């Protein structure tokens, strides 16, 4: 199955399962690890938690501690907070 990266809202790792969530509200299970997705996806995507990669173009609201995408609130973990802040600030400046 082929999926346009622009349609991906976020990638979620839940125990041994990884789910691709789309803007259309669909979710697809994949055997590819989240770390592999992180290297395969382009610069629109940002790792904000050990369990989440988000499509920055799909973020509805951004706060220092979380982002909101399609009604879902996803925490930005401390480990990724500074890198997330830098990338999101840079993208906002370039928009």
MODELLER restraints for C-alpha pairs under 7 A, 6 or more apart:
rsr = mdl.restraints
at = mdl.atoms
rsr.add(forms.Gaussian(group=physical.xy_distance, feature=features.Distance(at['CA:7:A'], at['CA:22:A']), mean=5.45, stdev=0.5))
rsr.add(forms.Gaussian(group=physical.xy_distance, feature=features.Distance(at['CA:7:A'], at['CA:23:A']), mean=5.52, stdev=0.5))
rsr.add(forms.Gaussian(group=physical.xy_distance, feature=features.Distance(at['CA:8:A'], at['CA:20:A']), mean=6.77, stdev=0.5))
rsr.add(forms.Gaussian(group=physical.xy_distance, feature=features.Distance(at['CA:8:A'], at['CA:21:A']), mean=5.92, stdev=0.5))
rsr.add(forms.Gaussian(group=physical.xy_distance, feature=features.Distance(at['CA:8:A'], at['CA:22:A']), mean=4.37, stdev=0.5))
rsr.add(forms.Gaussian(group=physical.xy_distance, feature=features.Distance(at['CA:8:A'], at['CA:23:A']), mean=6.06, stdev=0.5))
rsr.add(forms.Gaussian(group=physical.xy_distance, feature=features.Distance(at['CA:8:A'], at['CA:55:A']), mean=6.64, stdev=0.5))
rsr.add(forms.Gaussian(group=physical.xy_distance, feature=features.Distance(at['CA:9:A'], at['CA:21:A']), mean=5.64, stdev=0.5))
rsr.add(forms.Gaussian(group=physical.xy_distance, feature=features.Distance(at['CA:9:A'], at['CA:22:A']), mean=4.99, stdev=0.5))
rsr.add(forms.Gaussian(group=physical.xy_distance, feature=features.Distance(at['CA:9:A'], at['CA:23:A']), mean=5.36, stdev=0.5))
rsr.add(forms.Gaussian(group=physical.xy_distance, feature=features.Distance(at['CA:9:A'], at['CA:54:A']), mean=6.16, stdev=0.5))
rsr.add(forms.Gaussian(group=physical.xy_distance, feature=features.Distance(at['CA:9:A'], at['CA:55:A']), mean=5.28, stdev=0.5))
rsr.add(forms.Gaussian(group=physical.xy_distance, feature=features.Distance(at['CA:9:A'], at['CA:58:A']), mean=5.71, stdev=0.5))
rsr.add(forms.Gaussian(group=physical.xy_distance, feature=features.Distance(at['CA:10:A'], at['CA:20:A']), mean=6.28, stdev=0.5))
rsr.add(forms.Gaussian(group=physical.xy_distance, feature=features.Distance(at['CA:10:A'], at['CA:21:A']), mean=5.40, stdev=0.5))
rsr.add(forms.Gaussian(group=physical.xy_distance, feature=features.Distance(at['CA:10:A'], at['CA:52:A']), mean=6.87, stdev=0.5))
rsr.add(forms.Gaussian(group=physical.xy_distance, feature=features.Distance(at['CA:10:A'], at['CA:53:A']), mean=5.56, stdev=0.5))
rsr.add(forms.Gaussian(group=physical.xy_distance, feature=features.Distance(at['CA:10:A'], at['CA:54:A']), mean=4.25, stdev=0.5))
rsr.add(forms.Gaussian(group=physical.xy_distance, feature=features.Distance(at['CA:10:A'], at['CA:55:A']), mean=5.72, stdev=0.5))
rsr.add(forms.Gaussian(group=physical.xy_distance, feature=features.Distance(at['CA:11:A'], at['CA:19:A']), mean=5.77, stdev=0.5))
rsr.add(forms.Gaussian(group=physical.xy_distance, feature=features.Distance(at['CA:11:A'], at['CA:20:A']), mean=4.67, stdev=0.5))
rsr.add(forms.Gaussian(group=physical.xy_distance, feature=features.Distance(at['CA:11:A'], at['CA:21:A']), mean=6.09, stdev=0.5))
rsr.add(forms.Gaussian(group=physical.xy_distance, feature=features.Distance(at['CA:11:A'], at['CA:52:A']), mean=5.61, stdev=0.5))
rsr.add(forms.Gaussian(group=physical.xy_distance, feature=features.Distance(at['CA:11:A'], at['CA:53:A']), mean=5.07, stdev=0.5))
rsr.add(forms.Gaussian(group=physical.xy_distance, feature=features.Distance(at['CA:11:A'], at['CA:54:A']), mean=6.39, stdev=0.5))
rsr.add(forms.Gaussian(group=physical.xy_distance, feature=features.Distance(at['CA:12:A'], at['CA:18:A']), mean=5.60, stdev=0.5))
rsr.add(forms.Gaussian(group=physical.xy_distance, feature=features.Distance(at['CA:12:A'], at['CA:19:A']), mean=5.13, stdev=0.5))
rsr.add(forms.Gaussian(group=physical.xy_distance, feature=features.Distance(at['CA:12:A'], at['CA:20:A']), mean=6.48, stdev=0.5))
rsr.add(forms.Gaussian(group=physical.xy_distance, feature=features.Distance(at['CA:12:A'], at['CA:51:A']), mean=5.51, stdev=0.5))
rsr.add(forms.Gaussian(group=physical.xy_distance, feature=features.Distance(at['CA:12:A'], at['CA:52:A']), mean=4.79, stdev=0.5))
rsr.add(forms.Gaussian(group=physical.xy_distance, feature=features.Distance(at['CA:12:A'], at['CA:53:A']), mean=6.76, stdev=0.5))
rsr.add(forms.Gaussian(group=physical.xy_distance, feature=features.Distance(at['CA:13:A'], at['CA:19:A']), mean=6.34, stdev=0.5))
rsr.add(forms.Gaussian(group=physical.xy_distance, feature=features.Distance(at['CA:13:A'], at['CA:34:A']), mean=6.23, stdev=0.5))
rsr.add(forms.Gaussian(group=physical.xy_distance, feature=features.Distance(at['CA:13:A'], at['CA:51:A']), mean=4.66, stdev=0.5))
rsr.add(forms.Gaussian(group=physical.xy_distance, feature=features.Distance(at['CA:13:A'], at['CA:52:A']), mean=6.45, stdev=0.5))
rsr.add(forms.Gaussian(group=physical.xy_distance, feature=features.Distance(at['CA:14:A'], at['CA:51:A']), mean=6.80, stdev=0.5))
rsr.add(forms.Gaussian(group=physical.xy_distance, feature=features.Distance(at['CA:17:A'], at['CA:29:A']), mean=6.96, stdev=0.5))
rsr.add(forms.Gaussian(group=physical.xy_distance, feature=features.Distance(at['CA:18:A'], at['CA:29:A']), mean=5.83, stdev=0.5))
rsr.add(forms.Gaussian(group=physical.xy_distance, feature=features.Distance(at['CA:18:A'], at['CA:30:A']), mean=5.56, stdev=0.5))
rsr.add(forms.Gaussian(group=physical.xy_distance, feature=features.Distance(at['CA:18:A'], at['CA:31:A']), mean=6.69, stdev=0.5))
rsr.add(forms.Gaussian(group=physical.xy_distance, feature=features.Distance(at['CA:18:A'], at['CA:33:A']), mean=6.53, stdev=0.5))
rsr.add(forms.Gaussian(group=physical.xy_distance, feature=features.Distance(at['CA:18:A'], at['CA:34:A']), mean=6.60, stdev=0.5))
rsr.add(forms.Gaussian(group=physical.xy_distance, feature=features.Distance(at['CA:19:A'], at['CA:27:A']), mean=6.18, stdev=0.5))
rsr.add(forms.Gaussian(group=physical.xy_distance, feature=features.Distance(at['CA:19:A'], at['CA:28:A']), mean=5.41, stdev=0.5))
rsr.add(forms.Gaussian(group=physical.xy_distance, feature=features.Distance(at['CA:19:A'], at['CA:29:A']), mean=4.52, stdev=0.5))
rsr.add(forms.Gaussian(group=physical.xy_distance, feature=features.Distance(at['CA:19:A'], at['CA:30:A']), mean=6.09, stdev=0.5))
rsr.add(forms.Gaussian(group=physical.xy_distance, feature=features.Distance(at['CA:20:A'], at['CA:27:A']), mean=5.38, stdev=0.5))
rsr.add(forms.Gaussian(group=physical.xy_distance, feature=features.Distance(at['CA:20:A'], at['CA:28:A']), mean=5.06, stdev=0.5))
rsr.add(forms.Gaussian(group=physical.xy_distance, feature=features.Distance(at['CA:20:A'], at['CA:29:A']), mean=6.38, stdev=0.5))
rsr.add(forms.Gaussian(group=physical.xy_distance, feature=features.Distance(at['CA:21:A'], at['CA:27:A']), mean=4.39, stdev=0.5))
rsr.add(forms.Gaussian(group=physical.xy_distance, feature=features.Distance(at['CA:21:A'], at['CA:28:A']), mean=6.61, stdev=0.5))
rsr.add(forms.Gaussian(group=physical.xy_distance, feature=features.Distance(at['CA:44:A'], at['CA:55:A']), mean=5.60, stdev=0.5))
rsr.add(forms.Gaussian(group=physical.xy_distance, feature=features.Distance(at['CA:44:A'], at['CA:56:A']), mean=5.50, stdev=0.5))
rsr.add(forms.Gaussian(group=physical.xy_distance, feature=features.Distance(at['CA:44:A'], at['CA:57:A']), mean=6.58, stdev=0.5))
rsr.add(forms.Gaussian(group=physical.xy_distance, feature=features.Distance(at['CA:45:A'], at['CA:53:A']), mean=6.38, stdev=0.5))
rsr.add(forms.Gaussian(group=physical.xy_distance, feature=features.Distance(at['CA:45:A'], at['CA:54:A']), mean=5.42, stdev=0.5))
rsr.add(forms.Gaussian(group=physical.xy_distance, feature=features.Distance(at['CA:45:A'], at['CA:55:A']), mean=4.46, stdev=0.5))
rsr.add(forms.Gaussian(group=physical.xy_distance, feature=features.Distance(at['CA:45:A'], at['CA:56:A']), mean=5.85, stdev=0.5))
rsr.add(forms.Gaussian(group=physical.xy_distance, feature=features.Distance(at['CA:46:A'], at['CA:53:A']), mean=5.36, stdev=0.5))
rsr.add(forms.Gaussian(group=physical.xy_distance, feature=features.Distance(at['CA:46:A'], at['CA:54:A']), mean=5.35, stdev=0.5))
rsr.add(forms.Gaussian(group=physical.xy_distance, feature=features.Distance(at['CA:46:A'], at['CA:55:A']), mean=6.51, stdev=0.5))
rsr.add(forms.Gaussian(group=physical.xy_distance, feature=features.Distance(at['CA:46:A'], at['CA:56:A']), mean=6.72, stdev=0.5))
rsr.add(forms.Gaussian(group=physical.xy_distance, feature=features.Distance(at['CA:47:A'], at['CA:53:A']), mean=4.25, stdev=0.5))
rsr.add(forms.Gaussian(group=physical.xy_distance, feature=features.Distance(at['CA:47:A'], at['CA:54:A']), mean=6.45, stdev=0.5))
rsr.add(forms.Gaussian(group=physical.xy_distance, feature=features.Distance(at['CA:48:A'], at['CA:76:A']), mean=4.93, stdev=0.5))
rsr.add(forms.Gaussian(group=physical.xy_distance, feature=features.Distance(at['CA:48:A'], at['CA:77:A']), mean=6.28, stdev=0.5))
rsr.add(forms.Gaussian(group=physical.xy_distance, feature=features.Distance(at['CA:48:A'], at['CA:80:A']), mean=5.22, stdev=0.5))
rsr.add(forms.Gaussian(group=physical.xy_distance, feature=features.Distance(at['CA:48:A'], at['CA:81:A']), mean=6.85, stdev=0.5))
rsr.add(forms.Gaussian(group=physical.xy_distance, feature=features.Distance(at['CA:48:A'], at['CA:84:A']), mean=6.38, stdev=0.5))
rsr.add(forms.Gaussian(group=physical.xy_distance, feature=features.Distance(at['CA:49:A'], at['CA:76:A']), mean=5.64, stdev=0.5))
rsr.add(forms.Gaussian(group=physical.xy_distance, feature=features.Distance(at['CA:49:A'], at['CA:77:A']), mean=5.11, stdev=0.5))
rsr.add(forms.Gaussian(group=physical.xy_distance, feature=features.Distance(at['CA:49:A'], at['CA:80:A']), mean=6.32, stdev=0.5))
rsr.add(forms.Gaussian(group=physical.xy_distance, feature=features.Distance(at['CA:58:A'], at['CA:69:A']), mean=6.16, stdev=0.5))
rsr.add(forms.Gaussian(group=physical.xy_distance, feature=features.Distance(at['CA:59:A'], at['CA:67:A']), mean=6.57, stdev=0.5))
rsr.add(forms.Gaussian(group=physical.xy_distance, feature=features.Distance(at['CA:59:A'], at['CA:68:A']), mean=5.88, stdev=0.5))
rsr.add(forms.Gaussian(group=physical.xy_distance, feature=features.Distance(at['CA:59:A'], at['CA:69:A']), mean=4.86, stdev=0.5))
rsr.add(forms.Gaussian(group=physical.xy_distance, feature=features.Distance(at['CA:60:A'], at['CA:68:A']), mean=5.47, stdev=0.5))
rsr.add(forms.Gaussian(group=physical.xy_distance, feature=features.Distance(at['CA:60:A'], at['CA:69:A']), mean=5.28, stdev=0.5))
rsr.add(forms.Gaussian(group=physical.xy_distance, feature=features.Distance(at['CA:60:A'], at['CA:70:A']), mean=6.93, stdev=0.5))
rsr.add(forms.Gaussian(group=physical.xy_distance, feature=features.Distance(at['CA:61:A'], at['CA:67:A']), mean=5.70, stdev=0.5))
rsr.add(forms.Gaussian(group=physical.xy_distance, feature=features.Distance(at['CA:61:A'], at['CA:68:A']), mean=5.04, stdev=0.5))
rsr.add(forms.Gaussian(group=physical.xy_distance, feature=features.Distance(at['CA:62:A'], at['CA:68:A']), mean=6.40, stdev=0.5))
rsr.add(forms.Gaussian(group=physical.xy_distance, feature=features.Distance(at['CA:65:A'], at['CA:75:A']), mean=5.95, stdev=0.5))
rsr.add(forms.Gaussian(group=physical.xy_distance, feature=features.Distance(at['CA:65:A'], at['CA:76:A']), mean=5.22, stdev=0.5))
rsr.add(forms.Gaussian(group=physical.xy_distance, feature=features.Distance(at['CA:66:A'], at['CA:73:A']), mean=6.60, stdev=0.5))
rsr.add(forms.Gaussian(group=physical.xy_distance, feature=features.Distance(at['CA:66:A'], at['CA:74:A']), mean=5.43, stdev=0.5))
rsr.add(forms.Gaussian(group=physical.xy_distance, feature=features.Distance(at['CA:66:A'], at['CA:75:A']), mean=4.20, stdev=0.5))
rsr.add(forms.Gaussian(group=physical.xy_distance, feature=features.Distance(at['CA:66:A'], at['CA:76:A']), mean=4.89, stdev=0.5))
rsr.add(forms.Gaussian(group=physical.xy_distance, feature=features.Distance(at['CA:67:A'], at['CA:73:A']), mean=5.79, stdev=0.5))
rsr.add(forms.Gaussian(group=physical.xy_distance, feature=features.Distance(at['CA:67:A'], at['CA:74:A']), mean=5.40, stdev=0.5))
rsr.add(forms.Gaussian(group=physical.xy_distance, feature=features.Distance(at['CA:67:A'], at['CA:75:A']), mean=6.57, stdev=0.5))
rsr.add(forms.Gaussian(group=physical.xy_distance, feature=features.Distance(at['CA:68:A'], at['CA:74:A']), mean=6.24, stdev=0.5))
